[in-house]
Amino acid sequence: MEHIFSNPQHLYSRAEVLSNPSPVPRVHGLYAFFFNEIPLGVPVEGCLTHQGLSLLYVGSSPDKKSKPDATQTLQQRVRYHFQGNADKSTLRRSLGILLAPESRFSLRRVGSGKKITLTTPGEQWLDSWMEKNAFVTWVEHEEPWVLENELFQSVALPLNIQGNKHHPFAALLLKKREEAIAAATEAPVVQDIAKR
């Protein structure tokens, strides 16, 4: 079955997305992250593949009908996944937790203790990993949550949790995230004053 992300014209690297001007448009739509290296334990059965890369995660901006006037655009959301932190990017949080055995960086409370990130060195490690392994494409759409829901029903998207409870990996990923957050909550706060 043909899907909207079956044969993307171009998969954009982190460097391309973060260039100025960015190729990512400032509109509403659905974005899809394809990966070269697959984090250990992530199942790829049923995932779309393109040129050796596997589609593991999709996101939409806005993410629901109740936010028709959402100001966040595709460009803001996709760029944040590539250069933000695990406190505000669910994709970065999941990747950080899954890659912790390799990176040696776990989630920690930072600054005042309200934010939970991978710490500045950990986020920088993930930036480098994503530069080599994460590529993105998108489609412009005024109701992207509709497309997202259709994808959840037709292809495997192991790194999505919300709206994707039927995928067998979603429950395991949710449990891993809850355990990592609990461990971060119990650990001392890290000052982490370095700027990214």
Steps between C-alpha positions, in 0.01 A plus 500: 500500500632844408536750785575872508856430615563189285722679250613841630672723245767595751591410858653801674794473736536692827746740335258573217207560736705733722643700209381855436270534327359165606335283234222414747194721435329710765162333452291224659570143399624151580867408529670160492837396646695226324803339666821341382614338827214348701526529881545160663173317561282711271300265271488594132251240375229676301693829479524690173851507357660730245856470368599284795346732761208402725204724587465479880321820604247752370375822651256773406478871553245571632439161655123519548187658364442695820804715417412645157672829583820340629790725416764229490592407144667203335824694495497577872408145599746319273787734587430454871520122469845545347640763738273527805507284812329195643278712724291636210560245224338160550712361214825615664384364836425156354824488299703616799356227721540227238857606420610547864691167511710630208522869592531455879274805545176455691217743566573744784326792665691815407516864609217571744401132484182556298651398165605144423758472221798288402724784635690719255768237417230235454292722271815578299574127471145446371543791253803320352317167490201659323732674251619157386181299541179708487345638182166672457238572237156659524172576329310826534144449622244709687375199702819297552358307798266325253794377290687402815211284620476331160871415515463350848238262358702393197873494580716417801636807681685362802620832645150651519303454821206744493225369275705187430417276797427202274869475402665237723809717560299802623432349844864399542625845395252668734626281788864583419416871495314481834794316660752752364292795624460338843878445521563863397253623763681307774850606391659832608441805282783582257586869458589451132573868431675448164317659207410292194 
